[in-house]
Amino acid sequence: MRDDLPENLTGVLVTEVKDGSWAAVGELQANDIIQTVNDQPVTEITALETTMKSVAKQRPKFVVLRVVRGVHTRYLELEPSWDNTK
């Protein structure tokens, strides 16, 4: 995590968001900290990977992320295009 964040802040730091991806369209940004995916807590990268694999199998219409951006907490509703994924 970054040095300027509180030590007790949990989540996964986003280091890059590719232009045109459904994450970018949903307004996820580099330096956001993902805390939950569809109400499932993610405290480390392996938890995020496991949760995203589960989401990909379920293929919900929307994926909701709770993220910390600076001093604000935001909920981002992403609408993946499952037809383009394998």
PDB file of N, CA, C and O in Angstrom:
ATOM      1  N   MET A   1       0.830  -1.184   0.000  1.00  0.00           N
ATOM      2  CA  MET A   1       0.000   0.000   0.000  1.00  0.00           C
ATOM      3  C   MET A   1       0.875   1.248   0.000  1.00  0.00           C
ATOM      4  O   MET A   1       2.077   1.186   0.256  1.00  0.00           O
ATOM      5  N   ARG A   2       0.250   2.364  -0.289  1.00  0.00           N
ATOM      6  CA  ARG A   2       0.994   3.623  -0.304  1.00  0.00           C
ATOM      7  C   ARG A   2       1.274   4.067   1.117  1.00  0.00           C
ATOM      8  O   ARG A   2       0.547   3.712   2.044  1.00  0.00           O
ATOM      9  N   ASP A   3       2.327   4.842   1.281  1.00  0.00           N
ATOM     10  CA  ASP A   3       2.743   5.319   2.599  1.00  0.00           C
ATOM     11  C   ASP A   3       1.771   6.319   3.208  1.00  0.00           C
ATOM     12  O   ASP A   3       1.725   6.449   4.432  1.00  0.00           O
ATOM     13  N   ASP A   4       0.991   7.033   2.393  1.00  0.00           N
ATOM     14  CA  ASP A   4       0.111   8.075   2.918  1.00  0.00           C
ATOM     15  C   ASP A   4      -1.258   7.563   3.351  1.00  0.00           C
ATOM     16  O   ASP A   4      -2.131   8.357   3.704  1.00  0.00           O
ATOM     17  N   LEU A   5      -1.454   6.248   3.328  1.00  0.00           N
ATOM     18  CA  LEU A   5      -2.736   5.670   3.713  1.00  0.00           C
ATOM     19  C   LEU A   5      -2.701   5.171   5.148  1.00  0.00           C
ATOM     20  O   LEU A   5      -1.644   4.780   5.641  1.00  0.00           O
ATOM     21  N   PRO A   6      -3.843   5.180   5.823  1.00  0.00           N
ATOM     22  CA  PRO A   6      -3.889   4.653   7.189  1.00  0.00           C
ATOM     23  C   PRO A   6      -3.497   3.178   7.216  1.00  0.00           C
ATOM     24  O   PRO A   6      -3.830   2.423   6.303  1.00  0.00           O
ATOM     25  N   GLU A   7      -2.795   2.777   8.261  1.00  0.00           N
ATOM     26  CA  GLU A   7      -2.339   1.388   8.371  1.00  0.00           C
ATOM     27  C   GLU A   7      -3.495   0.406   8.458  1.00  0.00           C
ATOM     28  O   GLU A   7      -3.371  -0.730   8.000  1.00  0.00           O
ATOM     29  N   ASN A   8      -4.617   0.819   9.037  1.00  0.00           N
ATOM     30  CA  ASN A   8      -5.743  -0.098   9.214  1.00  0.00           C
ATOM     31  C   ASN A   8      -6.667  -0.185   8.003  1.00  0.00           C
ATOM     32  O   ASN A   8      -7.676  -0.889   8.052  1.00  0.00           O
ATOM     33  N   LEU A   9      -6.345   0.510   6.929  1.00  0.00           N
ATOM     34  CA  LEU A   9      -7.155   0.474   5.712  1.00  0.00           C
ATOM     35  C   LEU A   9      -6.915  -0.843   4.991  1.00  0.00           C
ATOM     36  O   LEU A   9      -5.775  -1.189   4.683  1.00  0.00           O
ATOM     37  N   THR A  10      -7.994  -1.580   4.723  1.00  0.00           N
ATOM     38  CA  THR A  10      -7.856  -2.852   4.023  1.00  0.00           C
ATOM     39  C   THR A  10      -8.322  -2.719   2.592  1.00  0.00           C
ATOM     40  O   THR A  10      -9.111  -1.834   2.264  1.00  0.00           O
ATOM     41  N   GLY A  11      -7.837  -3.589   1.754  1.00  0.00           N
ATOM     42  CA  GLY A  11      -8.238  -3.597   0.358  1.00  0.00           C
ATOM     43  C   GLY A  11      -7.058  -3.845  -0.548  1.00  0.00           C
ATOM     44  O   GLY A  11      -5.941  -4.094  -0.095  1.00  0.00           O
ATOM     45  N   VAL A  12      -7.326  -3.772  -1.836  1.00  0.00           N
ATOM     46  CA  VAL A  12      -6.311  -4.023  -2.859  1.00  0.00           C
ATOM     47  C   VAL A  12      -6.114  -2.752  -3.669  1.00  0.00           C
ATOM     48  O   VAL A  12      -7.071  -2.189  -4.199  1.00  0.00           O
ATOM     49  N   LEU A  13      -4.883  -2.309  -3.761  1.00  0.00           N
ATOM     50  CA  LEU A  13      -4.533  -1.098  -4.494  1.00  0.00           C
ATOM     51  C   LEU A  13      -4.524  -1.362  -5.991  1.00  0.00           C
ATOM     52  O   LEU A  13      -3.870  -2.295  -6.457  1.00  0.00           O
ATOM     53  N   VAL A  14      -5.246  -0.547  -6.742  1.00  0.00           N
ATOM     54  CA  VAL A  14      -5.273  -0.634  -8.205  1.00  0.00           C
ATOM     55  C   VAL A  14      -4.073   0.143  -8.730  1.00  0.00           C
ATOM     56  O   VAL A  14      -3.928   1.330  -8.440  1.00  0.00           O
ATOM     57  N   THR A  15      -3.217  -0.512  -9.494  1.00  0.00           N
ATOM     58  CA  THR A  15      -2.032   0.156 -10.029  1.00  0.00           C
ATOM     59  C   THR A  15      -2.203   0.581 -11.484  1.00  0.00           C
ATOM     60  O   THR A  15      -1.491   1.461 -11.967  1.00  0.00           O
ATOM     61  N   GLU A  16      -3.160  -0.055 -12.188  1.00  0.00           N
ATOM     62  CA  GLU A  16      -3.362   0.282 -13.603  1.00  0.00           C
ATOM     63  C   GLU A  16      -4.774  -0.101 -14.010  1.00  0.00           C
ATOM     64  O   GLU A  16      -5.304  -1.121 -13.569  1.00  0.00           O
ATOM     65  N   VAL A  17      -5.378   0.724 -14.852  1.00  0.00           N
ATOM     66  CA  VAL A  17      -6.666   0.420 -15.458  1.00  0.00           C
ATOM     67  C   VAL A  17      -6.495   0.655 -16.954  1.00  0.00           C
ATOM     68  O   VAL A  17      -6.157   1.759 -17.380  1.00  0.00           O
ATOM     69  N   LYS A  18      -6.729  -0.384 -17.745  1.00  0.00           N
ATOM     70  CA  LYS A  18      -6.534  -0.266 -19.189  1.00  0.00           C
ATOM     71  C   LYS A  18      -7.669   0.520 -19.830  1.00  0.00           C
ATOM     72  O   LYS A  18      -8.843   0.280 -19.549  1.00  0.00           O
ATOM     73  N   ASP A  19      -7.303   1.462 -20.697  1.00  0.00           N
ATOM     74  CA  ASP A  19      -8.286   2.250 -21.433  1.00  0.00           C
ATOM     75  C   ASP A  19      -9.230   1.329 -22.191  1.00  0.00           C
ATOM     76  O   ASP A  19      -8.796   0.360 -22.815  1.00  0.00           O
ATOM     77  N   GLY A  20     -10.507   1.630 -22.136  1.00  0.00           N
ATOM     78  CA  GLY A  20     -11.499   0.858 -22.869  1.00  0.00           C
ATOM     79  C   GLY A  20     -11.989  -0.386 -22.151  1.00  0.00           C
ATOM     80  O   GLY A  20     -12.943  -1.016 -22.609  1.00  0.00           O
ATOM     81  N   SER A  21     -11.369  -0.759 -21.044  1.00  0.00           N
ATOM     82  CA  SER A  21     -11.819  -1.938 -20.303  1.00  0.00           C
ATOM     83  C   SER A  21     -13.111  -1.619 -19.573  1.00  0.00           C
ATOM     84  O   SER A  21     -13.443  -0.451 -19.374  1.00  0.00           O
ATOM     85  N   TRP A  22     -13.853  -2.670 -19.167  1.00  0.00           N
ATOM     86  CA  TRP A  22     -15.099  -2.388 -18.447  1.00  0.00           C
ATOM     87  C   TRP A  22     -14.816  -1.742 -17.112  1.00  0.00           C
ATOM     88  O   TRP A  22     -15.674  -1.034 -16.585  1.00  0.00           O
ATOM     89  N   ALA A  23     -13.630  -1.963 -16.538  1.00  0.00           N
ATOM     90  CA  ALA A  23     -13.256  -1.268 -15.302  1.00  0.00           C
ATOM     91  C   ALA A  23     -13.101   0.233 -15.566  1.00  0.00           C
ATOM     92  O   ALA A  23     -13.544   1.056 -14.766  1.00  0.00           O
ATOM     93  N   ALA A  24     -12.473   0.583 -16.687  1.00  0.00           N
ATOM     94  CA  ALA A  24     -12.295   1.994 -17.033  1.00  0.00           C
ATOM     95  C   ALA A  24     -13.638   2.653 -17.335  1.00  0.00           C
ATOM     96  O   ALA A  24     -13.894   3.778 -16.906  1.00  0.00           O
ATOM     97  N   VAL A  25     -14.480   1.962 -18.062  1.00  0.00           N
ATOM     98  CA  VAL A  25     -15.804   2.501 -18.379  1.00  0.00           C
ATOM     99  C   VAL A  25     -16.602   2.717 -17.087  1.00  0.00           C
ATOM    100  O   VAL A  25     -17.388   3.660 -16.988  1.00  0.00           O
ATOM    101  N   GLY A  26     -16.396   1.840 -16.105  1.00  0.00           N
ATOM    102  CA  GLY A  26     -17.066   1.973 -14.812  1.00  0.00           C
ATOM    103  C   GLY A  26     -16.399   2.967 -13.883  1.00  0.00           C
ATOM    104  O   GLY A  26     -16.797   3.110 -12.727  1.00  0.00           O
ATOM    105  N   GLU A  27     -15.391   3.650 -14.382  1.00  0.00           N
ATOM    106  CA  GLU A  27     -14.682   4.727 -13.680  1.00  0.00           C
ATOM    107  C   GLU A  27     -13.747   4.268 -12.563  1.00  0.00           C
ATOM    108  O   GLU A  27     -13.433   5.054 -11.669  1.00  0.00           O
ATOM    109  N   LEU A  28     -13.296   3.012 -12.595  1.00  0.00           N
ATOM    110  CA  LEU A  28     -12.241   2.586 -11.693  1.00  0.00           C
ATOM    111  C   LEU A  28     -10.962   3.287 -12.126  1.00  0.00           C
ATOM    112  O   LEU A  28     -10.709   3.431 -13.322  1.00  0.00           O
ATOM    113  N   GLN A  29     -10.158   3.723 -11.171  1.00  0.00           N
ATOM    114  CA  GLN A  29      -8.944   4.471 -11.488  1.00  0.00           C
ATOM    115  C   GLN A  29      -7.738   3.890 -10.768  1.00  0.00           C
ATOM    116  O   GLN A  29      -7.869   3.248  -9.726  1.00  0.00           O
ATOM    117  N   ALA A  30      -6.561   4.124 -11.339  1.00  0.00           N
ATOM    118  CA  ALA A  30      -5.318   3.778 -10.654  1.00  0.00           C
ATOM    119  C   ALA A  30      -5.297   4.501  -9.319  1.00  0.00           C
ATOM    120  O   ALA A  30      -5.746   5.644  -9.221  1.00  0.00           O
ATOM    121  N   ASN A  31      -4.791   3.858  -8.315  1.00  0.00           N
ATOM    122  CA  ASN A  31      -4.696   4.338  -6.928  1.00  0.00           C
ATOM    123  C   ASN A  31      -5.996   4.180  -6.148  1.00  0.00           C
ATOM    124  O   ASN A  31      -6.033   4.511  -4.963  1.00  0.00           O
ATOM    125  N   ASP A  32      -7.076   3.679  -6.779  1.00  0.00           N
ATOM    126  CA  ASP A  32      -8.254   3.299  -6.009  1.00  0.00           C
ATOM    127  C   ASP A  32      -7.883   2.077  -5.174  1.00  0.00           C
ATOM    128  O   ASP A  32      -7.006   1.297  -5.549  1.00  0.00           O
ATOM    129  N   ILE A  33      -8.551   1.924  -4.057  1.00  0.00           N
ATOM    130  CA  ILE A  33      -8.365   0.737  -3.227  1.00  0.00           C
ATOM    131  C   ILE A  33      -9.689  -0.008  -3.214  1.00  0.00           C
ATOM    132  O   ILE A  33     -10.684   0.488  -2.686  1.00  0.00           O
ATOM    133  N   ILE A  34      -9.695  -1.197  -3.795  1.00  0.00           N
ATOM    134  CA  ILE A  34     -10.904  -2.013  -3.839  1.00  0.00           C
ATOM    135  C   ILE A  34     -11.056  -2.704  -2.490  1.00  0.00           C
ATOM    136  O   ILE A  34     -10.160  -3.420  -2.044  1.00  0.00           O
ATOM    137  N   GLN A  35     -12.201  -2.483  -1.843  1.00  0.00           N
ATOM    138  CA  GLN A  35     -12.459  -3.100  -0.548  1.00  0.00           C
ATOM    139  C   GLN A  35     -13.449  -4.257  -0.638  1.00  0.00           C
ATOM    140  O   GLN A  35     -13.324  -5.237   0.095  1.00  0.00           O
ATOM    141  N   THR A  36     -14.434  -4.149  -1.533  1.00  0.00           N
ATOM    142  CA  THR A  36     -15.376  -5.245  -1.726  1.00  0.00           C
ATOM    143  C   THR A  36     -15.735  -5.370  -3.199  1.00  0.00           C
ATOM    144  O   THR A  36     -15.676  -4.405  -3.961  1.00  0.00           O
ATOM    145  N   VAL A  37     -16.110  -6.590  -3.575  1.00  0.00           N
ATOM    146  CA  VAL A  37     -16.655  -6.884  -4.896  1.00  0.00           C
ATOM    147  C   VAL A  37     -17.966  -7.620  -4.647  1.00  0.00           C
ATOM    148  O   VAL A  37     -17.968  -8.712  -4.080  1.00  0.00           O
ATOM    149  N   ASN A  38     -19.071  -7.030  -5.066  1.00  0.00           N
ATOM    150  CA  ASN A  38     -20.400  -7.604  -4.816  1.00  0.00           C
ATOM    151  C   ASN A  38     -20.565  -8.012  -3.356  1.00  0.00           C
ATOM    152  O   ASN A  38     -21.013  -9.117  -3.050  1.00  0.00           O
ATOM    153  N   ASP A  39     -20.198  -7.109  -2.475  1.00  0.00           N
ATOM    154  CA  ASP A  39     -20.309  -7.275  -1.021  1.00  0.00           C
ATOM    155  C   ASP A  39     -19.346  -8.301  -0.424  1.00  0.00           C
ATOM    156  O   ASP A  39     -19.423  -8.587   0.771  1.00  0.00           O
ATOM    157  N   GLN A  40     -18.450  -8.853  -1.220  1.00  0.00           N
ATOM    158  CA  GLN A  40     -17.455  -9.785  -0.701  1.00  0.00           C
ATOM    159  C   GLN A  40     -16.178  -9.006  -0.395  1.00  0.00           C
ATOM    160  O   GLN A  40     -15.619  -8.366  -1.286  1.00  0.00           O
ATOM    161  N   PRO A  41     -15.709  -9.053   0.858  1.00  0.00           N
ATOM    162  CA  PRO A  41     -14.498  -8.297   1.193  1.00  0.00           C
ATOM    163  C   PRO A  41     -13.270  -8.838   0.467  1.00  0.00           C
ATOM    164  O   PRO A  41     -13.108 -10.048   0.304  1.00  0.00           O
ATOM    165  N   VAL A  42     -12.420  -7.930   0.040  1.00  0.00           N
ATOM    166  CA  VAL A  42     -11.137  -8.306  -0.559  1.00  0.00           C
ATOM    167  C   VAL A  42     -10.045  -7.562   0.206  1.00  0.00           C
ATOM    168  O   VAL A  42      -9.964  -6.334   0.166  1.00  0.00           O
ATOM    169  N   THR A  43      -9.224  -8.317   0.889  1.00  0.00           N
ATOM    170  CA  THR A  43      -8.189  -7.718   1.718  1.00  0.00           C
ATOM    171  C   THR A  43      -6.799  -7.918   1.143  1.00  0.00           C
ATOM    172  O   THR A  43      -5.834  -7.311   1.606  1.00  0.00           O
ATOM    173  N   GLU A  44      -6.702  -8.762   0.143  1.00  0.00           N
ATOM    174  CA  GLU A  44      -5.407  -9.020  -0.506  1.00  0.00           C
ATOM    175  C   GLU A  44      -5.664  -9.470  -1.939  1.00  0.00           C
ATOM    176  O   GLU A  44      -6.791  -9.797  -2.309  1.00  0.00           O
ATOM    177  N   ILE A  45      -4.619  -9.482  -2.724  1.00  0.00           N
ATOM    178  CA  ILE A  45      -4.762  -9.766  -4.155  1.00  0.00           C
ATOM    179  C   ILE A  45      -5.322 -11.162  -4.413  1.00  0.00           C
ATOM    180  O   ILE A  45      -6.110 -11.340  -5.342  1.00  0.00           O
ATOM    181  N   THR A  46      -4.937 -12.151  -3.618  1.00  0.00           N
ATOM    182  CA  THR A  46      -5.459 -13.503  -3.843  1.00  0.00           C
ATOM    183  C   THR A  46      -6.965 -13.555  -3.605  1.00  0.00           C
ATOM    184  O   THR A  46      -7.675 -14.264  -4.317  1.00  0.00           O
ATOM    185  N   ALA A  47      -7.458 -12.820  -2.621  1.00  0.00           N
ATOM    186  CA  ALA A  47      -8.902 -12.758  -2.369  1.00  0.00           C
ATOM    187  C   ALA A  47      -9.613 -12.089  -3.534  1.00  0.00           C
ATOM    188  O   ALA A  47     -10.699 -12.515  -3.929  1.00  0.00           O
ATOM    189  N   LEU A  48      -9.008 -11.044  -4.086  1.00  0.00           N
ATOM    190  CA  LEU A  48      -9.601 -10.368  -5.247  1.00  0.00           C
ATOM    191  C   LEU A  48      -9.654 -11.310  -6.448  1.00  0.00           C
ATOM    192  O   LEU A  48     -10.666 -11.381  -7.144  1.00  0.00           O
ATOM    193  N   GLU A  49      -8.566 -12.027  -6.684  1.00  0.00           N
ATOM    194  CA  GLU A  49      -8.528 -12.966  -7.809  1.00  0.00           C
ATOM    195  C   GLU A  49      -9.587 -14.050  -7.660  1.00  0.00           C
ATOM    196  O   GLU A  49     -10.286 -14.374  -8.620  1.00  0.00           O
ATOM    197  N   THR A  50      -9.707 -14.610  -6.466  1.00  0.00           N
ATOM    198  CA  THR A  50     -10.700 -15.654  -6.208  1.00  0.00           C
ATOM    199  C   THR A  50     -12.111 -15.119  -6.410  1.00  0.00           C
ATOM    200  O   THR A  50     -12.947 -15.776  -7.031  1.00  0.00           O
ATOM    201  N   THR A  51     -12.373 -13.936  -5.887  1.00  0.00           N
ATOM    202  CA  THR A  51     -13.696 -13.326  -6.018  1.00  0.00           C
ATOM    203  C   THR A  51     -14.012 -13.036  -7.475  1.00  0.00           C
ATOM    204  O   THR A  51     -15.134 -13.278  -7.918  1.00  0.00           O
ATOM    205  N   MET A  52     -13.045 -12.523  -8.229  1.00  0.00           N
ATOM    206  CA  MET A  52     -13.289 -12.201  -9.634  1.00  0.00           C
ATOM    207  C   MET A  52     -13.505 -13.456 -10.469  1.00  0.00           C
ATOM    208  O   MET A  52     -14.282 -13.428 -11.424  1.00  0.00           O
ATOM    209  N   LYS A  53     -12.839 -14.552 -10.135  1.00  0.00           N
ATOM    210  CA  LYS A  53     -13.086 -15.823 -10.839  1.00  0.00           C
ATOM    211  C   LYS A  53     -14.516 -16.287 -10.588  1.00  0.00           C
ATOM    212  O   LYS A  53     -15.188 -16.772 -11.498  1.00  0.00           O
ATOM    213  N   SER A  54     -14.972 -16.139  -9.361  1.00  0.00           N
ATOM    214  CA  SER A  54     -16.345 -16.503  -9.023  1.00  0.00           C
ATOM    215  C   SER A  54     -17.337 -15.615  -9.762  1.00  0.00           C
ATOM    216  O   SER A  54     -18.345 -16.101 -10.276  1.00  0.00           O
ATOM    217  N   VAL A  55     -17.057 -14.330  -9.818  1.00  0.00           N
ATOM    218  CA  VAL A  55     -17.920 -13.389 -10.544  1.00  0.00           C
ATOM    219  C   VAL A  55     -17.970 -13.768 -12.022  1.00  0.00           C
ATOM    220  O   VAL A  55     -19.040 -13.751 -12.630  1.00  0.00           O
ATOM    221  N   ALA A  56     -16.826 -14.108 -12.600  1.00  0.00           N
ATOM    222  CA  ALA A  56     -16.781 -14.463 -14.019  1.00  0.00           C
ATOM    223  C   ALA A  56     -17.609 -15.713 -14.306  1.00  0.00           C
ATOM    224  O   ALA A  56     -18.219 -15.818 -15.370  1.00  0.00           O
ATOM    225  N   LYS A  57     -17.636 -16.656 -13.377  1.00  0.00           N
ATOM    226  CA  LYS A  57     -18.449 -17.860 -13.558  1.00  0.00           C
ATOM    227  C   LYS A  57     -19.933 -17.532 -13.467  1.00  0.00           C
ATOM    228  O   LYS A  57     -20.742 -18.095 -14.205  1.00  0.00           O
ATOM    229  N   GLN A  58     -20.294 -16.624 -12.566  1.00  0.00           N
ATOM    230  CA  GLN A  58     -21.693 -16.262 -12.364  1.00  0.00           C
ATOM    231  C   GLN A  58     -22.221 -15.328 -13.453  1.00  0.00           C
ATOM    232  O   GLN A  58     -23.412 -15.338 -13.764  1.00  0.00           O
ATOM    233  N   ARG A  59     -21.333 -14.524 -14.024  1.00  0.00           N
ATOM    234  CA  ARG A  59     -21.678 -13.569 -15.077  1.00  0.00           C
ATOM    235  C   ARG A  59     -22.876 -12.677 -14.733  1.00  0.00           C
ATOM    236  O   ARG A  59     -23.852 -12.626 -15.481  1.00  0.00           O
ATOM    237  N   PRO A  60     -22.796 -11.981 -13.607  1.00  0.00           N
ATOM    238  CA  PRO A  60     -23.913 -11.092 -13.268  1.00  0.00           C
ATOM    239  C   PRO A  60     -23.968  -9.905 -14.221  1.00  0.00           C
ATOM    240  O   PRO A  60     -22.977  -9.555 -14.862  1.00  0.00           O
ATOM    241  N   LYS A  61     -25.140  -9.296 -14.300  1.00  0.00           N
ATOM    242  CA  LYS A  61     -25.299  -8.131 -15.184  1.00  0.00           C
ATOM    243  C   LYS A  61     -24.447  -6.960 -14.699  1.00  0.00           C
ATOM    244  O   LYS A  61     -23.901  -6.209 -15.508  1.00  0.00           O
ATOM    245  N   PHE A  62     -24.333  -6.803 -13.361  1.00  0.00           N
ATOM    246  CA  PHE A  62     -23.543  -5.724 -12.784  1.00  0.00           C
ATOM    247  C   PHE A  62     -22.582  -6.284 -11.748  1.00  0.00           C
ATOM    248  O   PHE A  62     -22.875  -7.280 -11.086  1.00  0.00           O
ATOM    249  N   VAL A  63     -21.442  -5.639 -11.616  1.00  0.00           N
ATOM    250  CA  VAL A  63     -20.478  -5.943 -10.567  1.00  0.00           C
ATOM    251  C   VAL A  63     -20.275  -4.641  -9.796  1.00  0.00           C
ATOM    252  O   VAL A  63     -19.924  -3.614 -10.377  1.00  0.00           O
ATOM    253  N   VAL A  64     -20.496  -4.691  -8.495  1.00  0.00           N
ATOM    254  CA  VAL A  64     -20.404  -3.491  -7.674  1.00  0.00           C
ATOM    255  C   VAL A  64     -19.131  -3.551  -6.831  1.00  0.00           C
ATOM    256  O   VAL A  64     -18.906  -4.504  -6.084  1.00  0.00           O
ATOM    257  N   LEU A  65     -18.317  -2.530  -6.965  1.00  0.00           N
ATOM    258  CA  LEU A  65     -17.085  -2.412  -6.190  1.00  0.00           C
ATOM    259  C   LEU A  65     -17.224  -1.291  -5.176  1.00  0.00           C
ATOM    260  O   LEU A  65     -17.722  -0.213  -5.501  1.00  0.00           O
ATOM    261  N   ARG A  66     -16.790  -1.537  -3.959  1.00  0.00           N
ATOM    262  CA  ARG A  66     -16.633  -0.438  -3.001  1.00  0.00           C
ATOM    263  C   ARG A  66     -15.154  -0.097  -3.020  1.00  0.00           C
ATOM    264  O   ARG A  66     -14.303  -0.945  -2.751  1.00  0.00           O
ATOM    265  N   VAL A  67     -14.857   1.155  -3.342  1.00  0.00           N
ATOM    266  CA  VAL A  67     -13.468   1.583  -3.436  1.00  0.00           C
ATOM    267  C   VAL A  67     -13.237   2.824  -2.587  1.00  0.00           C
ATOM    268  O   VAL A  67     -14.139   3.631  -2.363  1.00  0.00           O
ATOM    269  N   VAL A  68     -12.016   2.947  -2.129  1.00  0.00           N
ATOM    270  CA  VAL A  68     -11.571   4.158  -1.454  1.00  0.00           C
ATOM    271  C   VAL A  68     -10.739   4.924  -2.465  1.00  0.00           C
ATOM    272  O   VAL A  68      -9.796   4.392  -3.052  1.00  0.00           O
ATOM    273  N   ARG A  69     -11.106   6.193  -2.660  1.00  0.00           N
ATOM    274  CA  ARG A  69     -10.371   7.072  -3.576  1.00  0.00           C
ATOM    275  C   ARG A  69     -10.068   8.340  -2.790  1.00  0.00           C
ATOM    276  O   ARG A  69     -10.945   9.172  -2.560  1.00  0.00           O
ATOM    277  N   GLY A  70      -8.819   8.468  -2.387  1.00  0.00           N
ATOM    278  CA  GLY A  70      -8.451   9.602  -1.544  1.00  0.00           C
ATOM    279  C   GLY A  70      -9.149   9.469  -0.210  1.00  0.00           C
ATOM    280  O   GLY A  70      -9.018   8.447   0.463  1.00  0.00           O
ATOM    281  N   VAL A  71      -9.896  10.500   0.182  1.00  0.00           N
ATOM    282  CA  VAL A  71     -10.614  10.468   1.461  1.00  0.00           C
ATOM    283  C   VAL A  71     -12.062  10.011   1.286  1.00  0.00           C
ATOM    284  O   VAL A  71     -12.822   9.989   2.254  1.00  0.00           O
ATOM    285  N   HIS A  72     -12.449   9.649   0.072  1.00  0.00           N
ATOM    286  CA  HIS A  72     -13.835   9.285  -0.222  1.00  0.00           C
ATOM    287  C   HIS A  72     -13.994   7.789  -0.456  1.00  0.00           C
ATOM    288  O   HIS A  72     -13.108   7.133  -1.004  1.00  0.00           O
ATOM    289  N   THR A  73     -15.130   7.266  -0.033  1.00  0.00           N
ATOM    290  CA  THR A  73     -15.516   5.903  -0.367  1.00  0.00           C
ATOM    291  C   THR A  73     -16.571   5.999  -1.458  1.00  0.00           C
ATOM    292  O   THR A  73     -17.516   6.782  -1.362  1.00  0.00           O
ATOM    293  N   ARG A  74     -16.394   5.190  -2.496  1.00  0.00           N
ATOM    294  CA  ARG A  74     -17.316   5.217  -3.638  1.00  0.00           C
ATOM    295  C   ARG A  74     -17.784   3.806  -3.951  1.00  0.00           C
ATOM    296  O   ARG A  74     -17.091   2.825  -3.682  1.00  0.00           O
ATOM    297  N   TYR A  75     -18.961   3.732  -4.519  1.00  0.00           N
ATOM    298  CA  TYR A  75     -19.477   2.473  -5.049  1.00  0.00           C
ATOM    299  C   TYR A  75     -19.531   2.605  -6.558  1.00  0.00           C
ATOM    300  O   TYR A  75     -20.181   3.503  -7.094  1.00  0.00           O
ATOM    301  N   LEU A  76     -18.848   1.710  -7.229  1.00  0.00           N
ATOM    302  CA  LEU A  76     -18.810   1.737  -8.689  1.00  0.00           C
ATOM    303  C   LEU A  76     -19.593   0.545  -9.211  1.00  0.00           C
ATOM    304  O   LEU A  76     -19.333  -0.595  -8.825  1.00  0.00           O
ATOM    305  N   GLU A  77     -20.537   0.804 -10.076  1.00  0.00           N
ATOM    306  CA  GLU A  77     -21.326  -0.260 -10.684  1.00  0.00           C
ATOM    307  C   GLU A  77     -20.793  -0.490 -12.093  1.00  0.00           C
ATOM    308  O   GLU A  77     -20.938   0.354 -12.977  1.00  0.00           O
ATOM    309  N   LEU A  78     -20.176  -1.642 -12.277  1.00  0.00           N
ATOM    310  CA  LEU A  78     -19.585  -1.990 -13.563  1.00  0.00           C
ATOM    311  C   LEU A  78     -20.531  -2.924 -14.302  1.00  0.00           C
ATOM    312  O   LEU A  78     -21.160  -3.791 -13.696  1.00  0.00           O
ATOM    313  N   GLU A  79     -20.629  -2.741 -15.611  1.00  0.00           N
ATOM    314  CA  GLU A  79     -21.480  -3.590 -16.435  1.00  0.00           C
ATOM    315  C   GLU A  79     -20.596  -4.315 -17.451  1.00  0.00           C
ATOM    316  O   GLU A  79     -20.368  -3.826 -18.558  1.00  0.00           O
ATOM    317  N   PRO A  80     -20.102  -5.493 -17.051  1.00  0.00           N
ATOM    318  CA  PRO A  80     -19.190  -6.212 -17.951  1.00  0.00           C
ATOM    319  C   PRO A  80     -19.892  -6.690 -19.216  1.00  0.00           C
ATOM    320  O   PRO A  80     -21.100  -6.926 -19.225  1.00  0.00           O
ATOM    321  N   SER A  81     -19.119  -6.827 -20.270  1.00  0.00           N
ATOM    322  CA  SER A  81     -19.608  -7.403 -21.509  1.00  0.00           C
ATOM    323  C   SER A  81     -19.120  -8.839 -21.559  1.00  0.00           C
ATOM    324  O   SER A  81     -18.047  -9.111 -22.098  1.00  0.00           O
ATOM    325  N   TRP A  82     -19.893  -9.756 -21.007  1.00  0.00           N
ATOM    326  CA  TRP A  82     -19.474 -11.153 -20.907  1.00  0.00           C
ATOM    327  C   TRP A  82     -19.347 -11.813 -22.261  1.00  0.00           C
ATOM    328  O   TRP A  82     -18.630 -12.805 -22.385  1.00  0.00           O
ATOM    329  N   ASP A  83     -20.012 -11.304 -23.276  1.00  0.00           N
ATOM    330  CA  ASP A  83     -19.924 -11.907 -24.606  1.00  0.00           C
ATOM    331  C   ASP A  83     -18.506 -11.852 -25.167  1.00  0.00           C
ATOM    332  O   ASP A  83     -18.134 -12.659 -26.019  1.00  0.00           O
ATOM    333  N   ASN A  84     -17.717 -10.889 -24.680  1.00  0.00           N
ATOM    334  CA  ASN A  84     -16.356 -10.707 -25.192  1.00  0.00           C
ATOM    335  C   ASN A  84     -15.305 -11.409 -24.341  1.00  0.00           C
ATOM    336  O   ASN A  84     -14.113 -11.266 -24.615  1.00  0.00           O
ATOM    337  N   THR A  85     -15.704 -12.164 -23.315  1.00  0.00           N
ATOM    338  CA  THR A  85     -14.748 -12.830 -22.451  1.00  0.00           C
ATOM    339  C   THR A  85     -14.831 -14.325 -22.641  1.00  0.00           C
ATOM    340  O   THR A  85     -15.849 -14.865 -23.073  1.00  0.00           O
ATOM    341  N   LYS A  86     -13.753 -14.970 -22.313  1.00  0.00           N
ATOM    342  CA  LYS A  86     -13.714 -16.439 -22.426  1.00  0.00           C
ATOM    343  C   LYS A  86     -13.764 -17.071 -21.071  1.00  0.00           C
ATOM    344  O   LYS A  86     -13.741 -18.297 -20.960  1.00  0.00           O
TER     345      LYS A  86
END
